[in-house]
Amino acid sequence: MTKHQKRLSVPKSWPVERKTETFTVKADSGPHGEDGVPLLILLRDVLGYVGSRKEARYALDQGSVLVNGDEGVAEDRPIGMFDIVAFTEREEYYRVFPDEGGRLTLTEIDADAAGSKLGKIEDKTKVAGGRTQLNLHDGKNILVEDDEYSSGDSIVTDNDDNEIVAHFPYEEGSLVTAVRGAHAGDIGEITEIQVTPGSGSNNVVVERIDDGGTFETVEEYVVVIDENFVGGDGE
C-alpha cells in the first residue's frame, strides 16, 4: 500500500495546504478514522520541529514526544480532536482543537492539563457482568460500573490509568464547542435542545460566549467541554 495521500483529497480538518504539492503523508489505521492527521504533519508542517520522516522517527524513538501520555508512537499515527501532544524536553504541551474553519489546530496548555484527555460519548452498550461500555469519539472504550453516563456526554480520562476524572452531561446550560459545520470552533452554552421526531438529528441552539449571539446546529456537531477550554491555557 502507498504511504502517500493526495493533498486535494485530504479531509477538510487536516492542517495542510492543498495546492502547494501533489502528495502528503497518509495516516495509518487507528483512532479518529479518516479525520486523523498523521503525527508527522504536525511535527514537520505545523510546528516545524523536524524536516523529514527520518528526523521524525528519530525524535519519536527518543521518547520525548508523547501522545495522550504514550511514547514510542509511529510518525503516521493518526492525531485527532482533543488528543494531547507533549514535548517533554521542551516542556511544551498541546491539545488538538478545531478552529473556526473546522481545521485541527494545536492549542498550548500547561503540564497539568496535559495529564488527561476529554472524550465525547458516542454511544454505550451493556457487556457481560452487567457493566457498561462507553464508546468514545476516538474509538476508545471505557468500562464503568454505574450507568450515570449518556450518549452526548463528555468525560475526562487520566492518561496514566484511564480512570474517569470528570463528567460533563449533555444538557441545556452545558458549555459546548462546535467541531463541524459552519460554526466549527464556536464556543457557547446550550440554550435549547430541539428534539426531532423520528430518526432525524436533534438540533441545538447555542449562545456564544464571545458576543452573546446564537447559532443552531445538529447535536452531532457539538461536544460538551469545561471552562478550561476557554482561552486555551489549561488553567
C-alpha positions in Angstrom: 0.0 0.0 0.0 1.2 3.5 -0.7 2.4 5.8 2.1 1.2 8.9 0.3 -2.1 10.8 0.2 -3.1 13.3 -2.4 -3.4 16.7 -0.8 -6.5 17.7 -2.8 -8.5 14.8 -1.3 -7.5 15.1 2.4 -10.2 15.8 4.9 -11.0 19.4 5.5 -9.9 19.1 9.1 -6.3 18.4 8.1 -4.0 21.5 8.6 -2.2 21.2 5.2 -2.0 23.4 2.1 -3.7 21.6 -0.8 -2.2 23.2 -3.8 1.5 23.6 -2.9 2.4 20.0 -3.7 0.6 16.9 -5.1 1.1 14.5 -2.2 1.3 14.5 1.6 1.6 11.8 4.3 -1.0 9.1 4.6 -2.4 8.3 8.1 -2.1 4.8 9.4 -5.2 3.0 10.6 -6.1 3.9 14.2 -8.0 6.4 16.2 -10.3 9.1 14.7 -10.9 7.3 11.4 -10.3 9.3 8.2 -10.2 12.6 10.1 -7.0 11.6 12.0 -4.0 13.7 10.9 -0.6 11.9 10.7 1.6 12.9 13.6 4.4 13.7 11.0 2.3 16.5 9.6 2.1 18.2 13.0 5.8 17.8 13.7 7.0 18.9 10.3 4.4 21.1 8.6 2.7 22.7 11.6 5.4 23.0 14.3 8.5 22.8 12.1 10.3 20.6 14.7 11.5 18.1 12.1 12.4 18.4 8.4 11.7 14.8 7.2 10.1 11.5 8.1 13.6 10.2 9.2 14.0 13.0 11.6 10.5 12.4 13.0 11.3 8.7 13.6 14.5 9.6 15.4 12.7 12.1 17.6 9.9 9.7 18.4 12.4 6.9 19.2 13.9 9.1 21.9 10.7 9.0 23.9 10.4 12.8 24.3 7.2 13.1 22.2 4.1 11.7 23.9 0.6 11.3 22.5 -2.0 11.0 25.3 0.8 10.0 27.6 2.1 7.3 25.4 5.7 7.3 24.0 7.1 5.3 21.1 4.2 6.1 18.7 4.7 6.0 14.9 5.1 9.1 12.8 2.0 8.2 10.8 -0.2 7.6 13.9 -3.5 9.5 13.4 -3.9 12.5 15.7 -7.4 14.0 16.1 -9.7 16.1 18.1 -8.8 16.5 21.8 -5.6 14.5 21.6 -2.8 15.7 23.8 0.7 16.0 22.2 3.5 16.6 24.7 7.2 17.5 24.1 8.7 16.7 27.4 12.2 18.1 26.7 10.8 21.4 25.5 8.2 21.4 28.3 5.6 22.1 25.7 2.1 20.7 25.7 -0.7 21.0 23.2 -4.3 20.0 22.8 -5.7 19.3 19.3 -8.7 21.6 18.9 -10.8 22.7 15.9 -10.5 26.3 14.7 -13.2 28.4 13.2 -12.8 26.7 9.8 -13.0 23.2 11.3 -9.3 22.6 10.7 -7.5 20.9 13.6 -5.0 23.2 15.4 -2.7 22.9 18.3 -3.7 24.8 21.4 -1.0 25.3 24.0 -1.9 24.1 27.5 0.0 23.5 30.8 1.5 20.3 32.1 -1.3 19.6 34.5 -3.9 19.8 31.7 -1.8 17.5 29.5 -2.3 14.7 32.0 -5.8 13.9 30.9 -8.0 13.9 27.8 -11.6 14.8 27.0 -13.7 12.4 25.1 -17.3 12.5 23.8 -19.5 9.5 24.4 -20.9 8.5 21.0 -22.9 5.6 22.4 -22.9 2.9 25.2 -23.6 -0.8 25.4 -24.1 -3.3 28.1 -21.5 -6.0 28.4 -21.0 -9.3 30.3 -21.3 -8.9 34.0 -23.7 -6.0 33.9 -21.1 -3.4 33.2 -21.5 -0.5 30.8 -19.1 0.2 27.9 -18.8 3.8 26.9 -17.7 4.2 23.3 -15.9 7.5 22.7 -15.4 9.7 19.6 -11.8 8.5 19.0 -12.6 4.8 19.2 -11.6 4.3 22.8 -13.9 2.2 25.0 -14.2 2.7 28.8 -15.9 0.2 31.1 -17.9 1.6 34.0 -19.8 0.0 36.9 -22.6 2.6 37.1 -25.0 3.9 34.4 -24.9 7.6 35.1 -23.5 8.4 31.6 -25.5 9.1 28.5 -24.7 9.5 24.8 -23.6 13.0 24.1 -22.0 13.5 27.5 -18.3 14.1 27.7 -15.8 12.6 30.1 -12.2 13.3 31.0 -9.9 10.3 31.5 -6.5 10.3 33.1 -3.7 9.4 30.6 -1.9 7.2 33.1 -4.6 4.8 34.4 -7.5 5.6 32.0 -9.8 6.4 35.0 -12.6 8.9 34.6 -11.7 12.1 36.5 -14.6 14.4 35.3 -18.0 14.1 33.7 -19.9 16.8 31.8 -23.5 16.0 30.9 -25.0 17.0 27.6 -28.0 19.2 28.6 -29.3 22.7 28.4 -26.9 25.1 30.1 -23.8 23.0 29.2 -20.8 24.6 27.7 -20.1 23.2 24.2 -17.9 23.8 21.2 -19.0 23.1 17.6 -16.5 20.8 15.9 -18.0 20.5 12.5 -20.2 22.6 10.2 -20.4 26.3 9.5 -20.0 27.1 13.2 -16.9 24.9 13.9 -14.7 26.4 16.6 -17.5 28.5 18.2 -18.0 28.1 21.9 -21.1 28.8 23.9 -23.8 27.5 26.2 -26.8 25.3 25.1 -30.0 27.3 25.5 -32.3 24.8 23.9 -32.3 21.2 22.7 -34.9 20.7 20.0 -35.9 17.0 19.8 -36.7 16.0 16.2 -39.4 13.3 15.8 -38.3 10.1 14.0 -34.8 9.3 13.1 -33.7 12.8 12.2 -30.9 14.6 14.2 -31.9 16.8 17.1 -31.0 20.5 16.8 -29.3 22.5 19.5 -29.4 26.3 20.0 -26.2 27.7 21.4 -25.5 31.2 22.8 -21.9 32.2 22.0 -19.8 33.3 25.0 -17.8 35.9 23.0 -20.6 38.1 21.6 -23.9 36.8 23.0 -25.1 35.8 19.6 -26.7 32.5 18.9 -26.3 29.7 16.4 -28.1 26.5 15.6 -26.6 23.2 14.6 -27.2 19.4 14.9 -26.2 17.8 18.2 -23.7 15.5 16.5 -21.6 18.6 15.7 -21.2 19.8 19.3 -19.1 18.5 22.2 -19.5 19.3 25.8 -16.4 20.9 27.3 -15.4 22.7 30.5 -14.2 26.2 31.2 -10.5 25.0 30.9 -11.0 25.0 27.1 -12.0 28.7 27.1 -8.9 30.7 26.3 -6.8 27.6 25.7 -4.4 28.0 28.6 -5.5 25.0 30.5 -5.6 26.9 33.8 
